[in-house]
């Protein structure tokens, strides 16, 4: 992993008077995960980076940049090309923080599973097991709904001919 992330996390721990173990516990990560990130033996997942950023009170995108996942850009000006995404994310943005964080966690979990499926991962962990382990507060009905969407994506709507 990058020296920049390592230096940033160590400095944050020093500034806040935290040990790496307490950082990991407060972020909901295992001490081994944080140690591996610090020692640059492990490329952290977006979920790990997001948990670290949320706890440390920095923008998630900043940590993403430190590990080379994003180019240097102004995120305040980021827009979605698809109007459906703009609409849905505007709705999410107006929710209370707890609900917003839950939805962000679900989206991250879905994207993580889709990415591993695209790579042809032969993991025996099901989506439901993954979500239960990473997000213990997610309701079973939500997990079932997300599994159904992954297994049976909704058909796209056909455009009706326009009247002339």
Secondary structure as GFF3:
##gff-version 3
##sequence-region A 1 164
A	DSSP	alpha_helix	3	16	.	.	.	ID=ss1
A	DSSP	alpha_helix	20	27	.	.	.	ID=ss2
A	DSSP	alpha_helix	31	38	.	.	.	ID=ss3
A	DSSP	alpha_helix	46	56	.	.	.	ID=ss4
A	DSSP	alpha_helix	60	66	.	.	.	ID=ss5
A	DSSP	three_ten_helix	75	77	.	.	.	ID=ss6
A	DSSP	alpha_helix	83	93	.	.	.	ID=ss7
A	DSSP	alpha_helix	97	118	.	.	.	ID=ss8
A	DSSP	alpha_helix	127	134	.	.	.	ID=ss9
A	DSSP	alpha_helix	140	151	.	.	.	ID=ss10
###
